[in-house]
Amino acid sequence: MSNTIRANSILPARREDIELQTADGLTLVGELARPLDREPVATLVCLHPLPTHGGMMDSHVLRKAAWRLPALAGIAVLRFNSRGTSSVRGTSEGEFSAGVGEKYDVAAAIEYAEFADLPAIWLLGWSFGTDLTLMHGLDPAVSGAILLSPPLRYSSPEHLEAWAGGGKPLTALIPEFDDYLRPAEAAERFAAVPHCEVVPMEGAKHLWVGDADRVLDEIVRRVAPGVAVPLPRTWDGPMETGDTQAYAG
């Protein structure tokens, strides 16, 4: 019997709590979710929204990616709290650094994925996480990046120029009704990266409420092109239910 995959559905995966060690001496808390019965085809390293405005590793799109994509798409999902950020998983050491000290956090996450022999490492940044991606994510170990609701607030034109020169795949999913950067302006700003794919998302807003399914489909389309999309909306096997009250804040 098939069950509908809902916002709080947790599909089977190998999940383990992890700790990242930064070059400036901090311990960050996180989780790695891998497919239960096969090796992953690709890896997402998730960079969450602004922690001063509630962003964390459990922000809903990233949480749903970790709960669904290992089973539905064979993708490993690494999430973590950047410095000074708290979630159900715990609190990472350090303090919010407006994108400066977080360069060590990004590097530590990429390094962990490398040492774990995870394949095809893609960065998935959301809002503030897109700035971290553009500022600090152009690493030799990174295959490409996907940006959700990029505000282009902390990153600067030289970061876009670096991505243009690096040639790595870059996709920006832009909500039609974003609070910070809407599709027309995004097309102008990202013209600095000629190969960047700017994807307007009709009807969507900055927080992607009600649009997580579409977002996950677009992510999989690029990270694991061999996987059919749209992803299934039902699941035939065992399925747990997450406690959404834990994320009510």
SEVEX-50077 format. One record per residue: residue number from 1; residue in one letter; x, y, z of N, C-alpha, C, O in turn. Coordinates in steps of 0.05 Angstrom, whole numbers, plus 5000, padded with zeros to 4 digits. Example, Ala and Ser with C-alpha at 12.3 -4.5 7.8 and 13.67 -1.06 7.14 Angstrom:
<nodes>
NODE   pos   code    nxx    nyy    nzz   caxx   cayy   cazz    cxx    cyy    czz    oxx    oyy    ozz
NODE     1      A   5264   4886   5156   5246   4910   5156   5264   4934   5156   5285   4934   5169
NODE     2      S   5257   4955   5142   5273   4979   5143   5258   5001   5157   5268   5023   5161
</nodes>
This chain:
<nodes>
NODE   pos   code    nxx    nyy    nzz   caxx   cayy   cazz    cxx    cyy    czz    oxx    oyy    ozz
NODE     1      M   5017   4976   5000   5000   5000   5000   5017   5025   5000   5036   5027   5016
NODE     2      S   5012   5043   4982   5028   5067   4980   5018   5088   4999   4993   5092   5003
NODE     3      N   5036   5102   5012   5030   5124   5030   5039   5151   5018   5061   5152   5007
NODE     4      T   5023   5171   5021   5030   5197   5011   5054   5209   5026   5054   5208   5051
NODE     5      I   5073   5219   5012   5096   5232   5025   5088   5260   5034   5081   5277   5017
NODE     6      R   5088   5265   5060   5079   5291   5070   5103   5306   5081   5125   5297   5080
NODE     7      A   5097   5331   5090   5119   5348   5099   5135   5336   5121   5159   5342   5124
NODE     8      N   5123   5319   5138   5137   5307   5161   5145   5278   5156   5152   5264   5175
NODE     9      S   5144   5269   5131   5151   5241   5125   5181   5238   5124   5196   5253   5112
NODE    10      I   5191   5217   5138   5219   5210   5138   5222   5183   5125   5213   5163   5136
NODE    11      L   5235   5182   5102   5239   5157   5088   5265   5144   5097   5283   5157   5109
NODE    12      P   5268   5118   5092   5292   5104   5103   5318   5115   5092   5320   5123   5068
NODE    13      A   5338   5115   5109   5366   5124   5102   5385   5115   5124   5376   5109   5146
NODE    14      R   5410   5115   5118   5431   5112   5139   5437   5140   5149   5449   5156   5134
NODE    15      R   5429   5146   5173   5432   5173   5184   5451   5172   5208   5449   5155   5225
NODE    16      E   5470   5190   5208   5489   5192   5231   5494   5221   5238   5497   5238   5221
NODE    17      D   5495   5225   5264   5504   5252   5274   5533   5254   5269   5549   5236   5274
NODE    18      I   5541   5278   5259   5569   5282   5254   5578   5308   5267   5562   5325   5275
NODE    19      E   5605   5312   5269   5617   5337   5278   5638   5345   5258   5653   5329   5248
NODE    20      L   5638   5371   5252   5658   5382   5234   5678   5398   5251   5670   5413   5269
NODE    21      Q   5703   5396   5244   5724   5411   5258   5734   5433   5239   5744   5426   5217
NODE    22      T   5732   5458   5247   5741   5480   5229   5770   5486   5234   5782   5480   5254
NODE    23      A   5782   5499   5214   5811   5506   5215   5817   5526   5237   5839   5528   5246
NODE    24      D   5796   5541   5246   5800   5560   5268   5791   5549   5295   5786   5564   5314
NODE    25      G   5788   5522   5297   5786   5509   5322   5758   5505   5333   5754   5501   5357
NODE    26      L   5737   5507   5317   5710   5504   5326   5699   5476   5319   5708   5463   5300
NODE    27      T   5680   5467   5335   5665   5442   5329   5637   5449   5321   5623   5463   5336
NODE    28      L   5629   5440   5297   5602   5445   5287   5587   5419   5287   5598   5398   5281
NODE    29      V   5561   5420   5293   5545   5396   5294   5529   5393   5268   5521   5413   5255
NODE    30      G   5525   5368   5260   5510   5363   5235   5500   5335   5233   5501   5320   5252
NODE    31      E   5491   5328   5209   5481   5301   5204   5487   5294   5175   5487   5311   5157
NODE    32      L   5493   5269   5171   5497   5258   5144   5477   5236   5139   5475   5217   5154
NODE    33      A   5461   5239   5118   5441   5219   5111   5449   5207   5084   5453   5221   5064
NODE    34      R   5452   5180   5083   5460   5166   5059   5439   5145   5051   5424   5136   5069
NODE    35      P   5438   5137   5026   5420   5116   5018   5424   5091   5035   5446   5085   5043
NODE    36      L   5402   5078   5041   5403   5055   5059   5416   5030   5046   5430   5015   5059
NODE    37      D   5410   5026   5020   5417   5001   5008   5435   5003   4983   5437   4984   4967
NODE    38      R   5448   5026   4980   5465   5029   4956   5484   5052   4962   5481   5068   4981
NODE    39      E   5504   5055   4945   5522   5078   4947   5509   5103   4934   5493   5100   4915
NODE    40      P   5514   5126   4945   5501   5150   4934   5512   5156   4906   5535   5150   4899
NODE    41      V   5495   5169   4890   5503   5177   4863   5514   5205   4863   5528   5213   4845
NODE    42      A   5507   5221   4884   5516   5248   4886   5512   5257   4915   5500   5243   4931
NODE    43      T   5522   5280   4922   5522   5290   4949   5514   5320   4950   5523   5336   4934
NODE    44      L   5497   5326   4969   5490   5354   4974   5502   5363   5000   5498   5349   5021
NODE    45      V   5517   5384   5000   5526   5397   5025   5509   5422   5028   5511   5441   5012
NODE    46      C   5493   5422   5049   5472   5443   5052   5482   5466   5069   5493   5462   5090
NODE    47      L   5479   5490   5059   5486   5515   5073   5460   5531   5078   5447   5540   5060
NODE    48      H   5454   5533   5103   5427   5542   5112   5423   5572   5111   5442   5587   5108
NODE    49      P   5398   5581   5113   5392   5610   5114   5404   5624   5138   5416   5611   5156
NODE    50      L   5399   5650   5140   5411   5667   5160   5403   5659   5188   5380   5659   5195
NODE    51      P   5423   5651   5205   5416   5642   5232   5405   5664   5250   5390   5657   5269
NODE    52      T   5411   5689   5244   5399   5710   5260   5370   5715   5254   5356   5730   5268
NODE    53      H   5360   5701   5234   5331   5703   5227   5319   5675   5226   5299   5670   5212
NODE    54      G   5329   5656   5242   5317   5630   5245   5329   5608   5227   5320   5586   5229
NODE    55      G   5348   5615   5210   5359   5595   5192   5376   5575   5208   5390   5582   5227
NODE    56      M   5376   5549   5199   5391   5528   5212   5390   5503   5194   5378   5504   5173
NODE    57      M   5404   5483   5203   5406   5459   5186   5378   5445   5182   5375   5430   5163
NODE    58      D   5359   5451   5200   5332   5440   5198   5313   5458   5183   5289   5452   5183
NODE    59      S   5322   5480   5171   5304   5496   5155   5290   5478   5135   5303   5460   5124
NODE    60      H   5264   5482   5129   5247   5460   5119   5256   5448   5093   5254   5423   5090
NODE    61      V   5266   5463   5074   5274   5451   5048   5298   5432   5053   5299   5411   5041
NODE    62      L   5317   5441   5069   5340   5424   5074   5333   5399   5090   5343   5377   5085
NODE    63      R   5315   5402   5109   5305   5380   5125   5291   5359   5107   5296   5335   5109
NODE    64      K   5274   5369   5089   5260   5351   5070   5279   5338   5051   5275   5315   5043
NODE    65      A   5300   5352   5043   5320   5340   5026   5333   5316   5040   5336   5295   5028
NODE    66      A   5340   5319   5065   5353   5298   5080   5334   5275   5086   5342   5252   5088
NODE    67      W   5308   5281   5089   5288   5261   5096   5280   5245   5071   5270   5223   5074
NODE    68      R   5283   5256   5047   5272   5243   5024   5292   5234   5003   5290   5212   4992
NODE    69      L   5312   5251   4998   5329   5247   4974   5347   5222   4976   5352   5210   4955
NODE    70      P   5357   5213   4999   5372   5188   4999   5355   5165   4988   5366   5148   4973
NODE    71      A   5330   5163   4996   5312   5141   4987   5302   5145   4959   5302   5126   4943
NODE    72      L   5293   5170   4952   5280   5174   4927   5300   5178   4903   5293   5172   4880
NODE    73      A   5324   5188   4909   5342   5195   4888   5371   5185   4891   5388   5189   4874
NODE    74      G   5376   5171   4913   5403   5160   4918   5423   5181   4924   5447   5177   4918
NODE    75      I   5415   5204   4935   5433   5226   4940   5439   5227   4970   5421   5225   4987
NODE    76      A   5464   5230   4977   5473   5235   5004   5469   5265   5011   5474   5282   4994
NODE    77      V   5459   5270   5035   5454   5297   5044   5468   5303   5070   5463   5291   5090
NODE    78      L   5487   5322   5068   5502   5331   5092   5491   5358   5100   5492   5378   5085
NODE    79      R   5481   5360   5125   5471   5385   5136   5487   5391   5161   5496   5373   5175
NODE    80      F   5490   5417   5167   5504   5424   5192   5496   5452   5200   5486   5468   5184
NODE    81      N   5499   5458   5226   5495   5485   5236   5521   5501   5234   5541   5493   5245
NODE    82      S   5520   5523   5220   5544   5541   5219   5549   5552   5246   5533   5549   5264
NODE    83      R   5572   5565   5249   5581   5574   5276   5559   5591   5290   5548   5609   5279
NODE    84      G   5555   5583   5315   5536   5598   5332   5507   5591   5327   5489   5603   5339
NODE    85      T   5501   5572   5310   5474   5565   5302   5464   5541   5318   5479   5522   5323
NODE    86      S   5438   5542   5326   5426   5521   5341   5402   5508   5326   5389   5521   5310
NODE    87      S   5398   5482   5332   5375   5468   5322   5370   5444   5341   5383   5442   5361
NODE    88      V   5352   5427   5333   5347   5403   5349   5373   5386   5352   5377   5374   5373
NODE    89      R   5389   5386   5332   5415   5371   5333   5434   5382   5354   5450   5367   5364
NODE    90      G   5432   5408   5360   5450   5420   5379   5460   5447   5370   5450   5458   5349
NODE    91      T   5479   5458   5384   5490   5485   5377   5519   5482   5369   5535   5470   5383
NODE    92      S   5526   5494   5347   5554   5495   5338   5569   5516   5353   5558   5537   5360
NODE    93      E   5594   5511   5358   5610   5530   5373   5615   5555   5356   5610   5556   5332
NODE    94      G   5623   5577   5370   5629   5601   5356   5606   5621   5355   5585   5616   5367
NODE    95      E   5609   5642   5340   5589   5662   5337   5585   5669   5307   5604   5667   5291
NODE    96      F   5561   5678   5301   5555   5687   5274   5575   5708   5265   5582   5726   5281
NODE    97      S   5585   5705   5240   5607   5723   5231   5600   5737   5205   5618   5746   5191
NODE    98      A   5574   5738   5198   5566   5753   5174   5580   5744   5149   5586   5761   5131
NODE    99      G   5586   5719   5147   5599   5708   5123   5629   5708   5122   5641   5698   5103
NODE   100      V   5641   5719   5143   5671   5720   5143   5683   5695   5155   5695   5679   5140
NODE   101      G   5679   5690   5181   5689   5666   5193   5676   5640   5182   5688   5619   5184
NODE   102      E   5653   5643   5171   5639   5620   5160   5654   5607   5137   5647   5585   5128
NODE   103      K   5674   5620   5126   5690   5607   5105   5702   5581   5116   5706   5562   5101
NODE   104      Y   5709   5581   5142   5721   5557   5154   5699   5535   5157   5705   5511   5155
NODE   105      D   5674   5543   5161   5653   5524   5163   5648   5510   5137   5645   5485   5136
NODE   106      V   5647   5526   5115   5643   5514   5089   5665   5495   5082   5661   5473   5072
NODE   107      A   5690   5504   5087   5713   5487   5081   5712   5461   5097   5719   5440   5087
NODE   108      A   5704   5462   5123   5702   5438   5139   5682   5418   5129   5686   5394   5130
NODE   109      A   5659   5429   5119   5638   5411   5109   5648   5397   5083   5643   5373   5079
NODE   110      I   5660   5413   5065   5670   5401   5040   5692   5380   5047   5692   5359   5034
NODE   111      E   5709   5387   5065   5730   5368   5073   5719   5342   5084   5729   5320   5078
NODE   112      Y   5698   5344   5101   5686   5321   5112   5675   5303   5090   5678   5279   5090
NODE   113      A   5661   5315   5071   5649   5300   5049   5671   5286   5033   5668   5264   5024
NODE   114      E   5693   5300   5029   5716   5288   5015   5727   5264   5029   5730   5242   5018
NODE   115      F   5732   5267   5055   5744   5245   5071   5725   5222   5074   5734   5199   5078
NODE   116      A   5699   5227   5072   5679   5205   5073   5675   5192   5046   5658   5175   5042
NODE   117      D   5691   5200   5026   5690   5189   4999   5663   5192   4986   5654   5174   4972
NODE   118      L   5649   5214   4992   5623   5219   4980   5627   5229   4952   5644   5246   4947
NODE   119      P   5611   5220   4933   5615   5227   4905   5601   5254   4898   5583   5263   4911
NODE   120      A   5611   5265   4876   5598   5288   4863   5586   5308   4883   5562   5310   4887
NODE   121      I   5604   5323   4896   5596   5341   4918   5585   5367   4906   5599   5381   4892
NODE   122      W   5559   5372   4912   5546   5396   4904   5539   5413   4928   5530   5402   4948
NODE   123      L   5543   5439   4926   5534   5456   4948   5505   5465   4942   5498   5472   4920
NODE   124      L   5488   5463   4963   5461   5473   4962   5458   5495   4982   5455   5490   5006
NODE   125      G   5458   5520   4972   5456   5543   4990   5428   5554   4989   5415   5555   4967
NODE   126      W   5418   5564   5011   5392   5577   5013   5395   5604   5027   5404   5605   5049
NODE   127      S   5387   5625   5013   5388   5652   5023   5417   5659   5033   5435   5659   5016
NODE   128      F   5422   5663   5059   5449   5668   5068   5468   5647   5059   5492   5652   5053
NODE   129      G   5458   5622   5057   5475   5600   5048   5484   5603   5020   5505   5592   5012
NODE   130      T   5469   5619   5003   5478   5623   4976   5501   5643   4976   5520   5640   4959
NODE   131      D   5501   5662   4994   5524   5680   4996   5549   5664   5005   5571   5668   4994
NODE   132      L   5546   5646   5024   5569   5629   5032   5579   5613   5009   5603   5609   5005
NODE   133      T   5560   5603   4992   5567   5587   4969   5584   5603   4950   5605   5594   4941
NODE   134      L   5574   5627   4943   5588   5644   4924   5615   5654   4935   5634   5656   4920
NODE   135      M   5616   5660   4961   5640   5671   4973   5662   5650   4978   5685   5655   4973
NODE   136      H   5653   5627   4987   5673   5607   4997   5671   5579   4985   5685   5561   4992
NODE   137      G   5652   5575   4966   5647   5548   4956   5661   5540   4931   5658   5517   4922
NODE   138      L   5677   5558   4919   5690   5550   4894   5715   5534   4900   5738   5544   4898
NODE   139      D   5711   5510   4908   5732   5491   4917   5737   5470   4896   5718   5462   4883
NODE   140      P   5761   5461   4893   5767   5440   4873   5750   5415   4876   5745   5401   4857
NODE   141      A   5742   5409   4901   5727   5385   4906   5697   5388   4900   5682   5368   4900
NODE   142      V   5688   5412   4894   5660   5417   4889   5653   5414   4860   5667   5426   4843
NODE   143      S   5632   5399   4854   5624   5394   4826   5608   5417   4815   5610   5424   4791
NODE   144      G   5592   5430   4832   5575   5452   4824   5559   5462   4847   5562   5452   4870
NODE   145      A   5540   5480   4842   5525   5492   4864   5497   5499   4854   5492   5506   4831
NODE   146      I   5478   5498   4873   5451   5507   4869   5444   5527   4890   5448   5523   4914
NODE   147      L   5433   5549   4881   5426   5572   4898   5396   5574   4900   5382   5576   4880
NODE   148      L   5385   5574   4925   5357   5578   4929   5353   5606   4941   5364   5613   4962
NODE   149      S   5337   5623   4927   5330   5650   4937   5356   5666   4943   5358   5676   4966
NODE   150      P   5374   5669   4924   5398   5684   4930   5392   5714   4933   5382   5726   4915
NODE   151      P   5399   5726   4956   5395   5755   4960   5419   5771   4949   5416   5796   4945
NODE   152      L   5442   5758   4945   5466   5772   4937   5472   5795   4956   5477   5818   4948
NODE   153      R   5470   5789   4982   5473   5810   5003   5502   5812   5013   5513   5834   5014
NODE   154      Y   5514   5789   5019   5542   5789   5030   5562   5785   5008   5585   5794   5010
NODE   155      S   5555   5770   4988   5573   5765   4965   5575   5790   4948   5558   5808   4950
NODE   156      S   5596   5791   4932   5602   5815   4916   5607   5808   4887   5610   5784   4881
NODE   157      P   5609   5827   4869   5614   5822   4841   5639   5805   4836   5639   5788   4818
NODE   158      E   5659   5808   4852   5683   5792   4847   5679   5763   4853   5692   5746   4841
NODE   159      H   5660   5756   4870   5654   5728   4875   5640   5716   4850   5645   5693   4843
NODE   160      L   5622   5732   4838   5609   5723   4814   5630   5720   4791   5628   5701   4776
NODE   161      E   5648   5738   4790   5670   5736   4770   5686   5711   4773   5694   5698   4754
NODE   162      A   5691   5704   4798   5707   5679   4804   5691   5654   4794   5703   5636   4782
NODE   163      W   5665   5654   4799   5649   5631   4790   5648   5631   4759   5647   5609   4747
NODE   164      A   5647   5655   4747   5647   5656   4718   5673   5644   4707   5672   5628   4688
NODE   165      G   5695   5650   4720   5721   5640   4711   5725   5610   4717   5739   5596   4703
NODE   166      G   5712   5601   4739   5715   5574   4748   5701   5554   4730   5710   5531   4727
NODE   167      G   5679   5563   4718   5665   5546   4699   5648   5524   4711   5636   5508   4696
NODE   168      K   5647   5521   4737   5631   5500   4749   5601   5506   4746   5593   5529   4746
NODE   169      P   5585   5485   4743   5556   5489   4740   5545   5505   4763   5551   5501   4787
NODE   170      L   5527   5524   4757   5515   5541   4777   5486   5546   4768   5481   5555   4746
NODE   171      T   5467   5540   4786   5439   5543   4781   5427   5560   4803   5432   5555   4826
NODE   172      A   5411   5580   4796   5398   5597   4815   5368   5594   4812   5357   5601   4791
NODE   173      L   5354   5584   4832   5325   5582   4832   5314   5608   4845   5318   5613   4868
NODE   174      I   5299   5623   4829   5291   5650   4838   5260   5651   4841   5246   5648   4821
NODE   175      P   5250   5655   4865   5221   5656   4869   5209   5681   4855   5221   5703   4855
NODE   176      E   5186   5677   4842   5173   5699   4829   5168   5723   4848   5170   5746   4840
NODE   177      F   5161   5717   4873   5154   5738   4892   5175   5739   4915   5167   5742   4938
NODE   178      D   5200   5736   4908   5221   5737   4928   5222   5764   4942   5215   5785   4930
NODE   179      D   5230   5764   4967   5231   5789   4983   5256   5806   4975   5256   5830   4981
NODE   180      Y   5276   5793   4963   5301   5807   4959   5310   5809   4930   5318   5830   4921
NODE   181      L   5308   5787   4915   5317   5787   4888   5297   5771   4870   5294   5747   4874
NODE   182      R   5284   5785   4852   5264   5772   4835   5276   5765   4808   5298   5775   4801
NODE   183      P   5262   5750   4792   5274   5738   4768   5287   5758   4749   5308   5753   4739
NODE   184      A   5273   5781   4743   5285   5800   4724   5311   5811   4733   5330   5812   4718
NODE   185      E   5312   5819   4758   5337   5830   4769   5358   5808   4771   5382   5813   4767
NODE   186      A   5349   5784   4779   5368   5762   4781   5382   5756   4754   5406   5751   4753
NODE   187      A   5366   5757   4733   5378   5753   4706   5400   5773   4700   5420   5766   4688
NODE   188      E   5395   5798   4708   5415   5819   4704   5440   5815   4721   5463   5816   4712
NODE   189      R   5436   5808   4747   5458   5805   4765   5475   5781   4758   5500   5782   4759
NODE   190      F   5462   5759   4751   5477   5734   4745   5487   5733   4717   5500   5714   4709
NODE   191      A   5482   5754   4701   5494   5755   4674   5524   5756   4676   5538   5750   4657
NODE   192      A   5534   5763   4700   5563   5763   4705   5575   5735   4704   5599   5731   4700
NODE   193      V   5557   5715   4706   5566   5687   4704   5551   5675   4680   5529   5664   4683
NODE   194      P   5562   5678   4656   5547   5671   4632   5535   5643   4632   5514   5638   4620
NODE   195      H   5548   5624   4644   5538   5596   4644   5518   5591   4667   5508   5569   4668
NODE   196      C   5513   5611   4684   5494   5606   4706   5466   5603   4695   5457   5619   4679
NODE   197      E   5452   5583   4704   5424   5578   4696   5406   5591   4716   5405   5583   4740
NODE   198      V   5392   5612   4708   5373   5626   4726   5345   5615   4720   5335   5617   4698
NODE   199      V   5333   5604   4740   5307   5590   4737   5285   5605   4753   5284   5603   4777
NODE   200      P   5268   5620   4739   5246   5633   4753   5226   5611   4763   5219   5593   4749
NODE   201      M   5217   5614   4788   5199   5594   4800   5172   5608   4804   5168   5623   4823
NODE   202      E   5154   5602   4786   5128   5616   4786   5112   5612   4812   5110   5590   4822
NODE   203      G   5103   5634   4823   5086   5633   4847   5101   5630   4873   5088   5632   4894
NODE   204      A   5127   5625   4872   5142   5618   4897   5150   5644   4911   5152   5665   4899
NODE   205      K   5156   5641   4937   5166   5662   4954   5193   5654   4966   5201   5631   4963
NODE   206      H   5205   5672   4980   5232   5669   4990   5235   5643   5007   5256   5630   5006
NODE   207      L   5215   5638   5023   5217   5615   5042   5207   5589   5030   5208   5568   5044
NODE   208      W   5197   5589   5006   5189   5564   4992   5167   5548   5006   5165   5524   5003
NODE   209      V   5151   5562   5022   5129   5548   5035   5110   5537   5014   5100   5552   4997
NODE   210      G   5104   5511   5016   5087   5499   4996   5100   5491   4970   5087   5479   4953
NODE   211      D   5126   5497   4967   5140   5492   4942   5164   5473   4945   5180   5471   4926
NODE   212      A   5166   5460   4967   5190   5443   4971   5191   5421   4951   5213   5414   4942
NODE   213      D   5168   5409   4943   5169   5387   4923   5181   5397   4897   5198   5383   4885
NODE   214      R   5173   5421   4888   5184   5431   4863   5214   5437   4865   5229   5431   4847
NODE   215      V   5222   5447   4888   5250   5454   4892   5267   5428   4891   5288   5427   4878
NODE   216      L   5258   5407   4905   5273   5382   4906   5275   5370   4878   5295   5359   4871
NODE   217      D   5253   5372   4862   5254   5362   4835   5276   5377   4819   5291   5364   4804
NODE   218      E   5277   5403   4821   5297   5419   4806   5325   5412   4815   5344   5412   4799
NODE   219      I   5329   5408   4841   5355   5400   4851   5364   5373   4839   5386   5371   4828
NODE   220      V   5346   5354   4841   5353   5327   4831   5358   5328   4801   5376   5314   4791
NODE   221      R   5343   5344   4786   5346   5346   4757   5375   5353   4750   5385   5345   4729
NODE   222      R   5388   5368   4767   5415   5377   4761   5437   5360   4774   5458   5355   4762
NODE   223      V   5432   5352   4799   5452   5337   4814   5453   5308   4806   5475   5296   4805
NODE   224      A   5430   5296   4800   5428   5268   4792   5411   5265   4767   5389   5255   4769
NODE   225      P   5421   5274   4744   5405   5274   4720   5395   5247   4711   5376   5246   4694
NODE   226      G   5406   5226   4721   5396   5199   4714   5371   5191   4729   5360   5170   4723
NODE   227      V   5363   5207   4749   5339   5201   4765   5315   5215   4752   5316   5239   4746
NODE   228      A   5293   5200   4749   5269   5212   4737   5256   5232   4755   5253   5227   4779
NODE   229      V   5248   5254   4745   5232   5274   4759   5207   5280   4743   5207   5277   4719
NODE   230      P   5185   5288   4756   5183   5293   4785   5187   5268   4802   5181   5246   4793
NODE   231      L   5197   5272   4826   5201   5250   4844   5174   5239   4853   5154   5253   4852
NODE   232      P   5174   5213   4861   5149   5202   4871   5137   5218   4894   5152   5229   4910
NODE   233      R   5111   5220   4895   5097   5233   4917   5086   5213   4936   5073   5221   4956
NODE   234      T   5091   5187   4931   5082   5166   4949   5105   5147   4954   5125   5148   4940
NODE   235      W   5103   5131   4975   5124   5112   4983   5111   5086   4992   5093   5086   5008
NODE   236      D   5122   5064   4981   5111   5038   4987   5123   5024   5012   5110   5006   5023
NODE   237      G   5146   5034   5021   5159   5020   5043   5154   5033   5070   5136   5049   5073
NODE   238      P   5171   5026   5089   5168   5038   5116   5173   5068   5115   5190   5078   5100
NODE   239      M   5159   5082   5132   5162   5111   5133   5156   5121   5161   5136   5114   5174
NODE   240      E   5174   5137   5171   5171   5149   5198   5159   5177   5196   5157   5188   5174
NODE   241      T   5150   5187   5218   5138   5214   5219   5155   5232   5237   5159   5225   5260
NODE   242      G   5164   5254   5227   5180   5273   5242   5162   5290   5260   5139   5294   5254
NODE   243      D   5174   5300   5281   5160   5317   5300   5163   5346   5291   5183   5360   5297
NODE   244      T   5143   5356   5275   5145   5383   5265   5144   5404   5286   5152   5427   5282
NODE   245      Q   5133   5397   5310   5132   5417   5332   5160   5425   5341   5164   5446   5352
NODE   246      A   5179   5407   5336   5207   5413   5344   5218   5436   5328   5238   5448   5336
NODE   247      Y   5205   5443   5305   5216   5464   5288   5197   5488   5286   5199   5505   5269
NODE   248      A   5178   5489   5306   5157   5509   5305   5169   5537   5306   5156   5556   5296
NODE   249      G   5193   5541   5317   5205   5567   5319   5216   5576   5293   5227   5598   5291
</nodes>
